[in-house]
Amino acid sequence: MPDLIIVGRHNEILAGLQMALSRKGFGCSLTTYNEDIAEYISNQSPDVVIAEVNGYQPGNITREYIKEIKIRTSLPIIALVSDEILEDMDVDQTVDDFISTPYNAVELALRIKRILKREIVPDHHETISCEGLLIDLARCEASVDGTKVELTFKEYELLKFLAGNSGRVFTREALLDKIWGMDYFGGDRTVDVHIRRLRSKIEKHGQSFIETVRNIGYRFRKGED
């Protein structure tokens, strides 16, 4: 089973999460933030980092540590966050997924397994394009006006699915099923958060690719390319 490192405060909640994940067969250790945390994690070489976030505003020390871990290791990071700071994560690129309080070990285990299954089978068409946006299915990359856009795995999967079905409206429930799977424990808000993050990354120059269909869900606008 994969090896995990939980980074955060030594408290009963994280200790309980560590024990629960260990019972599920993960190799799981718990450590605290410090100025050498990125080097420590790099030396330990876990498969996934689970990072407790107790503040996410610019300049927050936790945020800086997480960025350093990502830059140093390029490992997938799942953030443990409270609902109060969830909105501040919308445009962040350092975490690959997140789980909000109260932390559920079953849900977290599923997210870990999914985040490690990143092999994507390319579709019959090698690219999808729309007015400056190019999705390279073979490379699993996206670019806008020739500039590569840094996307998390879920953001890329969501963009690829919507763009591959342009003009079709999908409810939040349908997107949860298609991208996160039927056994996902989170709610509709997860879709909204990822849509906002996507828009902030691909619609910086006045483009509008993803449309909100009121009281229903989202669709990718049909382009002229």
C-alpha positions as CSV (number, residue, x, y, z in Angstrom):
1,M,0.0,0.0,0.0
2,P,1.1,3.6,-0.5
3,D,3.1,5.5,2.1
4,L,1.6,8.7,3.5
5,I,2.9,11.6,5.6
6,I,0.4,13.7,7.5
7,V,1.8,17.2,8.3
8,G,0.2,19.3,11.0
9,R,-0.3,19.7,14.7
10,H,0.1,16.7,17.0
11,N,-3.5,16.4,18.3
12,E,-6.1,13.8,18.8
13,I,-7.8,14.4,15.5
14,L,-4.7,13.9,13.3
15,A,-3.5,11.0,15.5
16,G,-6.9,9.3,15.1
17,L,-6.7,9.9,11.3
18,Q,-3.2,8.4,11.3
19,M,-4.4,5.3,13.1
20,A,-7.5,4.9,10.9
21,L,-5.4,5.1,7.7
22,S,-2.9,2.7,9.1
23,R,-5.7,0.2,9.8
24,K,-6.6,0.5,6.1
25,G,-3.1,-0.7,5.2
26,F,-1.4,2.6,4.4
27,G,2.1,3.3,5.7
28,C,1.3,6.5,7.6
29,S,3.4,8.8,9.7
30,L,2.6,12.1,11.4
31,T,5.0,15.1,11.6
32,T,4.8,18.8,12.3
33,Y,5.6,21.8,10.2
34,N,9.1,23.3,10.6
35,E,11.7,25.1,8.4
36,D,13.1,21.7,7.2
37,I,9.8,20.0,6.4
38,A,10.3,20.0,2.7
39,E,13.7,18.4,2.9
40,Y,12.4,15.9,5.4
41,I,9.5,14.8,3.2
42,S,11.8,14.7,0.1
43,N,14.1,12.3,2.0
44,Q,11.2,10.1,3.2
45,S,9.7,9.9,-0.4
46,P,6.0,9.2,0.5
47,D,3.5,8.6,-2.2
48,V,1.1,11.3,-0.9
49,V,1.4,14.2,1.5
50,I,-1.7,15.1,3.7
51,A,-1.3,18.7,4.9
52,E,-3.3,20.3,7.6
53,V,-4.1,23.9,6.7
54,N,-4.8,26.3,9.6
55,G,-4.7,29.4,7.5
56,Y,-4.5,30.0,3.7
57,Q,-4.1,33.8,3.3
58,P,-1.0,35.1,1.4
59,G,2.0,35.1,3.8
60,N,0.5,32.5,6.1
61,I,3.4,30.2,7.2
62,T,1.4,27.0,6.6
63,R,0.7,28.1,3.0
64,E,4.4,28.8,2.5
65,Y,5.5,25.5,3.9
66,I,3.0,23.7,1.6
67,K,4.3,25.6,-1.4
68,E,7.9,24.7,-0.5
69,I,6.9,21.0,-0.2
70,K,5.3,21.1,-3.6
71,I,8.2,22.8,-5.3
72,R,10.8,20.6,-3.6
73,T,9.0,17.2,-4.1
74,S,6.2,17.6,-6.8
75,L,4.3,15.1,-4.7
76,P,0.5,15.0,-4.7
77,I,-0.8,17.0,-1.7
78,I,-4.3,16.6,-0.1
79,A,-5.2,19.5,2.2
80,L,-7.1,19.1,5.4
81,V,-9.1,22.4,5.7
82,S,-11.9,23.9,7.7
83,D,-15.0,25.4,5.9
84,E,-13.9,28.9,7.0
85,I,-10.8,28.9,4.8
86,L,-12.2,26.9,1.9
87,E,-12.9,29.9,-0.2
88,D,-9.3,31.1,0.0
89,M,-8.1,28.0,-1.8
90,D,-10.0,28.6,-5.0
91,V,-7.0,29.9,-7.1
92,D,-4.3,27.9,-5.3
93,Q,-2.2,25.5,-7.4
94,T,-0.2,23.7,-4.8
95,V,-2.8,21.2,-3.5
96,D,-4.2,18.5,-5.7
97,D,-7.3,17.8,-3.6
98,F,-8.8,18.7,-0.2
99,I,-11.1,17.4,2.4
100,S,-13.0,19.6,4.8
101,T,-13.9,19.1,8.5
102,P,-14.9,16.8,10.0
103,Y,-12.3,14.6,8.5
104,N,-13.5,11.2,7.4
105,A,-10.9,8.5,7.1
106,V,-13.0,6.5,4.6
107,E,-13.4,9.4,2.3
108,L,-9.8,10.4,2.6
109,A,-8.7,6.8,1.8
110,L,-10.8,6.9,-1.4
111,R,-9.3,10.3,-2.4
112,I,-5.8,8.9,-1.9
113,K,-6.5,5.9,-4.1
114,R,-8.0,8.1,-6.8
115,I,-5.2,10.6,-6.8
116,L,-2.7,7.8,-7.4
117,K,-4.6,6.5,-10.3
118,R,-3.6,9.3,-12.7
119,E,-3.2,7.2,-15.8
120,I,-5.5,8.8,-18.4
121,V,-6.4,7.0,-21.6
122,P,-6.4,9.5,-24.5
123,D,-9.5,9.8,-26.5
124,H,-9.7,9.2,-30.2
125,H,-9.1,12.9,-30.9
126,E,-5.6,14.1,-29.7
127,T,-6.7,17.7,-28.9
128,I,-9.7,19.8,-28.1
129,S,-9.6,23.5,-29.0
130,C,-11.8,26.5,-28.5
131,E,-10.9,30.1,-29.2
132,G,-7.3,30.0,-27.8
133,L,-7.8,27.2,-25.4
134,L,-6.1,23.9,-26.4
135,I,-6.4,20.7,-24.5
136,D,-3.7,18.1,-25.4
137,L,-5.2,14.8,-24.5
138,A,-2.1,12.8,-25.2
139,R,0.0,15.0,-22.8
140,C,-2.8,15.7,-20.4
141,E,-2.1,19.4,-20.6
142,A,-4.0,22.6,-21.3
143,S,-2.8,25.9,-22.7
144,V,-4.4,29.3,-23.4
145,D,-3.0,31.4,-26.2
146,G,0.1,29.2,-26.3
147,T,0.8,29.5,-22.5
148,K,0.6,26.3,-20.5
149,V,-2.0,26.3,-17.7
150,E,-1.1,24.5,-14.5
151,L,-4.0,22.3,-13.5
152,T,-4.6,19.8,-10.8
153,F,-5.6,16.3,-11.9
154,K,-9.3,16.9,-11.0
155,E,-9.3,20.3,-12.7
156,Y,-7.9,18.8,-15.9
157,E,-10.4,15.9,-15.8
158,L,-13.3,18.3,-15.3
159,L,-12.1,20.6,-18.1
160,K,-11.5,17.7,-20.5
161,F,-15.0,16.2,-19.8
162,L,-16.8,19.5,-20.2
163,A,-14.9,20.5,-23.3
164,G,-15.3,17.1,-24.8
165,N,-19.1,17.5,-24.5
166,S,-19.3,21.2,-25.4
167,G,-22.8,22.6,-25.5
168,R,-24.3,19.9,-23.2
169,V,-25.5,20.9,-19.8
170,F,-24.5,18.8,-16.8
171,T,-25.9,19.0,-13.3
172,R,-23.5,19.2,-10.4
173,E,-24.6,15.7,-9.4
174,A,-23.7,14.4,-12.9
175,L,-20.3,16.0,-12.7
176,L,-19.6,14.5,-9.3
177,D,-20.5,11.1,-10.7
178,K,-18.4,11.4,-13.8
179,I,-15.3,13.0,-12.3
180,W,-15.3,11.9,-8.6
181,G,-17.2,8.7,-8.9
182,M,-20.4,7.4,-7.3
183,D,-18.6,6.5,-4.1
184,Y,-17.5,10.1,-3.5
185,F,-18.7,11.4,-0.1
186,G,-18.4,15.2,-0.7
187,G,-21.2,17.5,-1.8
188,D,-22.1,19.7,-4.7
189,R,-19.9,22.5,-3.4
190,T,-16.8,20.5,-4.6
191,V,-17.9,21.1,-8.2
192,D,-18.5,24.8,-7.7
193,V,-15.0,25.2,-6.1
194,H,-13.3,23.4,-8.9
195,I,-15.2,25.4,-11.6
196,R,-14.1,28.6,-9.9
197,R,-10.5,27.5,-9.9
198,L,-10.7,26.4,-13.5
199,R,-12.2,29.8,-14.6
200,S,-9.5,31.7,-12.7
201,K,-6.9,29.8,-14.7
202,I,-8.3,29.6,-18.2
203,E,-10.4,32.8,-18.5
204,K,-7.8,35.4,-17.6
205,H,-8.1,37.5,-20.8
206,G,-11.8,38.0,-21.1
207,Q,-12.6,34.5,-22.5
208,S,-15.7,32.7,-21.3
209,F,-15.5,29.0,-21.8
210,I,-17.5,27.5,-18.9
211,E,-21.1,28.8,-18.6
212,T,-23.3,28.5,-15.5
213,V,-26.8,27.4,-16.4
214,R,-29.0,28.8,-13.6
215,N,-30.6,26.2,-11.3
216,I,-29.1,23.4,-13.3
217,G,-25.3,23.2,-13.6
218,Y,-22.6,23.9,-16.1
219,R,-21.7,23.6,-19.8
220,F,-18.7,24.3,-21.9
221,R,-19.6,26.9,-24.5
222,K,-19.4,25.8,-28.1
223,G,-16.7,27.7,-30.0
224,E,-16.0,28.4,-33.6
225,D,-12.6,26.6,-33.8
